[in-house]
Amino acid sequence: PVIAAHLAALAEHLFPVMLLIGIATRFAAVALLIMTLVIQIFVYPSAYVVHGTWATILLVLIKWGPGVFSVDHLISRR
């Protein structure tokens, strides 16, 4: 449990920064979606409205990608 807690804390801090910058956006969005689903199912099962909103946002990022103002876009152009 101690290792899992440290990994979860690292993921909760790293993946949103990756989304903000636009590095590996789809990977970060999938990781956060999985984390959101785990939290929804096992931690806060009655918070489906909040988690549904996050899931919708993450699914849009997974489908459409980061956009033109991202590092991913700059990398794909080269």
Beta strands, then each sheet from edge to edge (+ up, - down):
end
